[in-house]
Amino acid sequence: MNAPSFHTRLVWWSAAVWLAIVIGVVLPVDLGAKTHVIKAATRKFDATAAGVKPGDTVLIEAGARGPLRIEKLNGSQRKPVTIRPAGPLVIAGGIDSYAVAFVDCTHFHFTGLADADQSTTTAAGKSLRLEEGKNTLTVSGISSDFEVSHLEVTGSGFAGIMIKQDPTDDPKTWRDAFVMRNVTVRDCVITLTKGEGIYLGNSFYASGHPAGAADKRWPHAIEGVRVLRNRTYDTGCEGIQVGSATKDCEVSGNTIEKFGQRPFGPWQDNGLQLGEGTGGLARDNTITDGPGNGIVVLGLGDNRIIGNRITRVGHTGIDCQSRPKALLGPGYRIEGNFISETGEHAILVNAPEFTATVIAGNRLGQPGLAPAISLTEGTRATLRDNLPN
């Protein structure tokens, strides 16, 4: 039998390479992936001990169950671990607990989608409903590189979704040692919380945690944040609050309604807060019906506040302030927003440290306090093409 010709061998080799590319890169299939099931009676799931590997799927048994702690769950950048309900599922946390807690977990996707056709869902259109608990869903410890999506969260004793690790006496939790990266929260519905709907990142990036304490620690930064297309309704404090998101942060397409209904203190009643240490983009969010500011920005000075719709707020539509210990950018860009029916100014900027703030192309109507755009003494900004509604 004659050996295959060079041309034939070349064709075979090319076909093998093409097949390897299709299987390994193009097709989202891991032929070695396994499926694990968390039973209803399980309260603590150690993923490392259970043998969960990158690319695996973890199913949470359908039905009703108590709180669940998942720890040491580690996928990889190319092969995250997926955690999802096996069918319609309700997880209820105790009043001093959580419904679901992730601790020391990396490269995972926690989704409420049980199946492709979503034949059976909750009233909010999700297959997974998380109820009660002090913070109903938490991600803490040395966790990073994860996505949370398609959840219904309700009845929280404080925050609906809490994502951060406050600095402790363990140096591994300090800013110099730990950066949380690539965090996405999308397509969730959060209602009836006593505190924030979404609380992502520490609030004291510039002032330290706990604020004012002699032995304060500096909280970790978060790089690569996406908060997209969520809906919060009837939250006690802010609908969405992001802090310490120092690089590549985007908060876009969210709907925040009836915020600040039960604040635990002054100035805890805003729609969207971009807190200390937070830069990036807030775009196309709809914010309505609350006693505080629509958007409050305490950020890094590279913030872009673009195309948001803010109506019926008790204080200012967009309130931008500076935090001198956390300065970075040249100024705020506040452009193309629609702001109407505010109790005070439509836009207020108190940031004398910045030199290049731009306020342009906004539609401003019915401010409760004139002028519609207010700059505090020493604050510099370029104003153009801002029109009444």
N, C-alpha and C positions, 0 to 999 in steps of 0.2 A: 504493500500500500504506500503510495507516494505521500510525503509529508505535505501539509498545507502550504500553499504559497505564501510569500511575504504579504501580498495584498490581502489574502484571506485572514491571516493572523492579525493584520492591522485592523480589519473590520471587526473581528472578534474582540480585540482589545478595546476598541472604541466603544463597542456595545456594552462591554463590562463596566467601563468607566461611567458611561451614561446611566446605567442601571444603578450603580453605587451612588451617584449623585441624586437620582430620583428618590431612592429609598432613604438615604441618609440626610438629605437636605430639603428637597422639595416636599416630600410627603411627611406630614406631621405624625409619623408612626414610629414607635419604638418597639421593635419586635420582642425585646426583652423585658418590657414593662409589665408590672404586676398590679393587681387590684387588691386592696386591703379593705376590710369592713370594720367600722367602729360600732359595736353593739350598743343598744339602748341603755344597758346597765353600766356601761363604762363611763367613769367620771374623769379619768386621767389617761391620756394616750401618749406614751413615749414612743415616738416614731422611730428613733434609732434602735431601741430594743425590739420593736416590731418588725425590723428589717425593711423599712421603707427606703427605697433608693430613688435617685433622680429619674424622672420620667414616669414614676408610678402614679396611680390614682388611689385616693382614699375616699371611700364611701361612708357616709354617716347614715346608719340604719333609719329608715323612714318611721314616722309616727310622732309621738310626743315624748320628751325626755327632759331631764334636769341638766345642770350646767356641765360643760365639757372643757377640759384643759388639754391642749395639744402642745407638746414640747419637743424640742430637738428634731424638728422636721426640716430636712435639708435637701432641696433639689440642686440643680445647677443652672447656669445661665441658659444653656441650650435645652435643658430638660427639667423644667420646673415640675414640682409635684402639684397635682390637682386635688383639691378637697371639695367634695360636693355631696348633696343629699342623694340617697338612693331612691327617693320618692318624696312626696309631700312631707314636710318635717317642721315641727315646732320645737324649739329649744328654749326653755324658761330658766332664768337664773334666779337664785334667791335674792332677797332684798339687800344683803351685804355681799353679794357675789357677782358673778358675770354669767352670761349665757354661754359665750365661747371666748376662751382666752388662748392666744398663741404666745408662747414664751421661747425665746432663743431659736427662732425659726427663720430660714432663709430660702429664697427662690421657690415660692409657692404661689398658687392661685386658689383663693377661697371664693367659690361661686355658689349662688343660690339656684343655678340652672341644673335641674335634675336630668333633663333629657332634651333632645333637639326640638321636639314638637310642643313641649310645655303643655301637655294635655290636662294636667291638674296643677293648679297654682293657688296661692293665697289670694285674698282680695286685692292686694297690691300688685298682683301679676307675678309673684315670685314663688318658687317652690320651697323656700327656706324662710321661716319667720323666727326672729330672735326677740325674746321678751324679757323685760325686767332686768334685774341685776343692777348693781351700782353703776358700772359702765358695761353696757350690754355686750359689746364686742370690744376686746382689747388685744393689742399687739404690743408686746413689751420685751424686755430683756435685750440681748444682742441680736435683734432681728433686723433683716434687711432684704431688699429685692423681692417684693411681693405685690400682689394685686388682690383687692377685695371688690367683688362685683355682684350685682343682682340679688341683693338681700333686702328683706323687709325687717326693720328694727323699730321697736315700739316699747313704750312704758319704762324707759330707763330711769333709774334712780338719780343718775347724773348725766353723763354723756352717752349718746347712742353708740358712737364709734370713737374709741380712744386709742390713738397710735402715738406712742412715745415711751422713752425710758428716762424717767427723772434720774439725775445723778445721785448716787448713793455713796457710801464709804468705799465701795469697790472702785478702784481706779479704771477698771475696764468700761465703766459707764460714763466716764468724763469725756469732754469734748476733744481733748488731745489724743484720746485712744480710740474713739468710736465715731464713725459717721454712718448714719442710716441712709441707704441709697435706693432709688428706683421704687417709689411707693405710689401705687395707683388705687384710688377709691372711685368707682364709677357705677352708674346706673342703680343706685340704691335708693330706697324710700325710708326716711327716718321721721318718726312722728312721736309726739307726746313725751318729750324728755323734760326732766327737771333742770338739766344744764344745757350744754351745747348739743347740737345734732351731731356734728363731726368735729372732733377736737384732735388736731393733727400737729404734733410738735410742741415743744415746751414754750411757754409764753414769756420766759425771762432770759432770752438770749443775751441781751445787753446788760441786764442788771443782776444776773446770777440767780441760782435757786438753792434754798428758798430766798426770795428777795429780802434784802435787809439783814440777813443772818451773818454773824461774824465768821462762820465757817462755811460760807456759801460755796457751792460747786457750779461749774459752768456746764450747761446742758449740751448734749450732742447736736450737731447740725444734721439737716436732711438735704440731700442733693438728688434732684430728679423727682419732682412731685407732680402728680396729675390728679386733680379732683374734678371729675367730669360727669355731667348729666345726672347728678343726684337731685332728689327732691327732699327738702325738709319742711315740716309743717307743724306748727304749734310746739315750738321749742321754748324751754324756760329761759335760756340765755341765747347766745349767738346761734344762728342756723349752721354756719360753717366758720371755724376758727383755725387758722394755720399759723404756726410760729416756728422760728428757727430754720425755715426753708431757704437756705442761703444761695442756692444755685438751681437754675432750671426748674422753676415752679410755675405751674399753670393751673388756674381755677376757672373753668369755663363751662358754659352751658347748663349751669345749675339753676334750680328754682327754689327760692327761699321765701316761705310764706308764714305769716303769724309768728315772727321771731320775738325773743325777749319778753315772753308772756309771764314768766315767773323768775326774774333775776334775783340772785342771792346777794347782790350788792350793786353800788352805783357803777354805771358804764359797763354793765354786763348784758346789755340788751340790744346789741347791734345785729344787723343781718349777716354781713360777711366781715370778718376781721382778718387782716393780714398783719400779723403781729411782729414783735421785735425780731430782727434778723431775717425777715422774709422779703425776698425780691420777686421779680418775675411778672407774670401776666394774669390779669383778671378780665375776662372777656365774655360778653354775651350772657351774663347772668341776669335773671329776673328776680327782683327783690321787692317784696310788698308787705305792707301791714305789720308794722312793729313800732314800738315806742322810741327806739334809739336811732342811731345813724344807719343809713342803708349800707354803706361800705366805710369802714374805718381802716386807715393804712398807717402803720407805725414802722414802715419798712426800711429797706436799705437804700432807697433813693434811685433805684433802677426800675421801679415799678411802672407798669403800663396798665392803665385802667381804661378799657376800651369797649365801647358798644354795649354797655350794661343798661338795663331798664329798671329804674327805681321809682316807686310810687308809694304814696301814703305812709311816710315815715315821720316819727315824732320829732326828730332832731334834724341833722343835716343829711343831704343825699350822699355826698362823698366828702369825708373828713380825712385829710392827709396831714400827718404830723411827722416830725423827725425825731430820731433817737440818736443823739450825738455819739454815743459809744458804739454804734453799729452802722456808721455811715459807709457808703460805698459808691453809689452812682451819682450822676450830676443833678438829678431831679426827677420829679414825677411827670409822666405823660398821661393826661386825662383828656381823652378824645372820643368823640362820637357817642356820648352817653345821652340817654333820655331820662330826665329827672323832673318829677312833677309832684305837687302836693306834699311839700316838706314843711315840718314845723318851724325850721330855722332856714339857714342858707341852703341853696342847692349844692354849692361847692365851697368848702373852706380849706385853705392851705395854711398851715403853721409850720414852716420849714425854712427858716432864714439861712441855714447852713448850705442849702442847695442853690446852684446858680443857673440851672437850665430847666426849670419846671415849665411845661407847656400845657395850656388849657385851651383846647381848640375844638370847634365843630360840635359842641354840645347843644342839645335842645333843653331849655330850662323853663319850667313853668310853675307859677303859683307858689313861690317860696314864702314861708311864713315870716321871714325876717330878711329885709333888704340890706345890702344888695344881694343879688342872686349868687354872685361870686365874691367871696371875701378873702383877702390876704391879710394876715397879721403883720404887725409892724416889722419891717426888715425882710419880709419874704418877697422874693423876686420871681416873676413868672411872665411868660409871653402869653397874651390873650388874643385870640382871633376867631372870628366866625362863630361865636357863641350866640344863639338865637333864642328868643322866647318861643314857647310852644304855642 
